[in-house]
Amino acid sequence: MTRFTVLVAAPQTRSALRAAAVHTADAIAAHTGLAADIDTIDLAELGPELLAEEVTDGVADALATIAATDVLVVATPQVHGSYAGLLKVFLDRLPELGLAHVIALPLAAVEDLRNGYNIESDLRVLLSDLGAWVAEPGLVLTGTEVTEPLSVIDAWAEVTAPALLQALSVAV
């Protein structure tokens, strides 16, 4: 069984971005033919725990989950031209190369596609710096696509599935 984790950095709990990210994990599992066990970490649910001086049990559990996953879907809205601060604060808790042996799938939600590829690039650099193998292409959804993402995500998953399968065969 392949372990998938969806990491959502939207400022609201149970957001449309979360639903799109979970569908992304489902779609990529379906297009690769992998039996997937999918966990979801919604950073908005951890809220103030993310800034606590000492790592709380909730944050420690979330960090352990992503470190032990095979495939990590990282979903963030575009905030001031880049990824969400919630994501940065959380990932700053990881040690150097804390995502080694993890295959990351970046998912960015943007209002305007003209600005969307910068965030995908920034997210790719962040995840790579932590040691993850980052799938190409990343997924960028516009505001309207986030609320009705199925066709866009399925098309993206079909394109990305072969590279993900190849990466998983090397990582195992």
N, C-alpha and C positions, 0 to 999 in steps of 0.2 A: 504494500500500500504506500503510495506517495503522499507525503505530508505537505499540504498546502496551508499557508497562513495568509489571511487578508489583513493588512494593516491599514487602517483608515484614519486620516488626519483631518477630517472635517471638524469644524468647531461645534457642530450640533450632533447629538447622539442620534442613532438610527436615521441617518441622512439618506438622501437619494444617491449620494456618492457611495455610501456603504452598500446599498442595494446593487449599484452598478459594479462595484468591486467584487462582490460575492458572485454576481453573474459572470464576471470575467474569469474567476477561478473555476466555476462550473464549466464554462465554455472551453477553456483551455484544457481542462481534464477530459472533456468529451472529445475534442478534436485530436488529442494525443492518444486517446484510448486508455488512459491511465485510471486505475482505481484510486480515487482521492479521498483522503480524510481532511476536511477543511475546517480550520479554526478561524475565528474572526476576533481581531483586537481593535476596538473602537477607542482611539485615544481620548476622545471627548468624555468617555465614561471614567477615565482615570483622572481627568481634570487637575485639581491642585496637587494630587499625588506626584505629578510629573515634576513639580518644582520643589518638592520636599528635599531637605538636606540629606536625609537618610533614605535609601531606597525602600519603599513600602513593599508589602507582600504583593499587591496588585501589579506594581511596576516590575518587580522581580519575576513574577510569573509570566508577564508579557515578554520580557527580555529572554527568558528561558525558552519560551515557545518559539520566538523567531530564530533563535540560535539553533534550535533543533529541527527547523523545518527544511524541506527540500526546495520548495517553490514559495517565494514571498511576493504577493501582489501588494504593491505599495501605492495607495491611492491618496492623492492630496489635491485640494483646490489650489488654484493660483491665488496667492495673497501678495499684494504689492510686488508683482512681477516674478515671484519665485514660489517655492513650496511653503507650506504652512509651518509656522513656528512650533506648533505642537509636535510635528514630525521631527524637527531639528532637536528640540529639547529631549525627546524620547531617545532618538538615535545617538545623541551625545552620551548617553549612559552606557553604550556598548564599548567594549575595549577595542583597541586597534585590531583590525581584521576580524571584528566580531560577527561579520556575515560571511566569513570564509566557508566554502562548501554550500552556500545558498545561491539559488538562481532567483534573481529578482526581476519582476515584471513591473515597470513603472506605469502608473496610470495618473494622468493629470487632467483635472477639470478646469476649463478656461472659459471666459466669457467670449473671447474673440480669438479665432485661430491665428490671426496675424501675430499674436503675442504668445501663442501656445507652445511653440517649439523651443523657446528659451527655457521654460520650466522643465520640459522633458529632458533637455540637455543638463540642466542643473541637478535634477533628480538622479540622472544617470551617473554624474560625477560623484555625488554624495554616496550613492550605493556602492559604486566601484571603489571609492576610498575606504569603505568598510570591508572590502574583500569580496563582495558579491560578484558573480557573473551576471551581467545585466543583458536581458534579452533585447533583441532588436526586431522590429521597431517597437518603441514604446507606444502606449495607447494614449491619445489625447482626445478628450470629449469636450464638446461645447456645452454651454448651459442647457440647451434644449436636448442635446443627446444624452446628458446625464439622467434626465427624467424619463427618456424613452430610448435606452441604449442598446436594445437587443440586437438589431441588425448590424450596427457598427461594431459591437463587441464580437459577434459571431464572425464577421468578415476578418477582423483583426486576428482572432484566435486561429482561424484557418491558415493565415499567412505565417503566424508565429509558431505554430505547433511543431513543424519540422526542426527548427532551431532549438526549441525547448527539449525535444526528444533527444537530439544530439548532445546537448549540454548535460542532460540527465545521465546519458550513457557514459559520459566522461567522468562525471562527478561521483558515480557509484563505485 
